[in-house]
């Protein structure tokens, strides 16, 4: 596979550098950041039962987070009602 040189504005370079993982090259980072893969594509392979299970887990996690936040605010003396 060959290589190409491209010019990037400094702002674009900094945005890529901010998203680049320590173990990847800039080429790998750009490939990952511009790939067509998305979580929606992954979700398309889930069965209805799996989707329901994930939805239930997310709802439970959200409820727990809300309760934790409410308790922390109450400890700080903030009215949460």
N, C-alpha and C positions, 0 to 999 in steps of 0.2 A: 504494500500500500504506500502510495506516495504522500508527500506533504505539500502544503500550500502556506504561504505567508499572507496574513491579513492585517490590516490596520484597524485598530480599535480606538475610539475616543477614550480618554482617560477615565471618564465616568463609567463607560461600559466595562472597561477592564476592571475597575474597582468593584462593580456589581458582580461580575463573574468571580473575582477573587474572593469576595465575601461569601459566595455560595460554594466555592471549591472545597472539596474535602482534602484533608492532609495527605491522603494516600492516592490521589488521582492527579493526572496531568491536566493542563488547561483544556486540551483537546477532549479528554474524557469528561471533564466538567461541562463543557459546552454540549457534548453529545447527550449527557444525562439531562441537562436543563432544557434541551430543545427536542427531546424525544417525543414521540406521539403517545407513549404509554401514559395512562392516567389511572387513578384509582377507580374512576367510573368504568374503565375497560375491565379492570379486575373484578369489580362488583358484578359485571354482567355474567360472570361464570358462577355466581352464587345461586344456590337453590332458594326457593321461597322460605324454607325452614331455616336455612343459614342466615338469610337476611333478617328474619324475625328474631333469631337469637342475638344477632349483632345489635339490632334495634333495642331489644330488651336490655342488653348489657350497657349500651350507651345511656339509656334512660336511667338505669340504676346508678351509673357513675355520675350522671348529672344531678340526680337527687342527693347523692352522698356529698357532692361538691357544694350544692346549695346549703345543705344542713351544716357542713363544716364552716362555710363562710358565715352563716347566720350565727353560729356559736362563737366564732372569733370576733365578730362585730359586737355581740352581746358582752363578751369579756372586756371589750374596749369601751363599753358604755354607750354604744350606738343603738338607738331604737330601730328595730328591724320590722316593726309592725306597720 
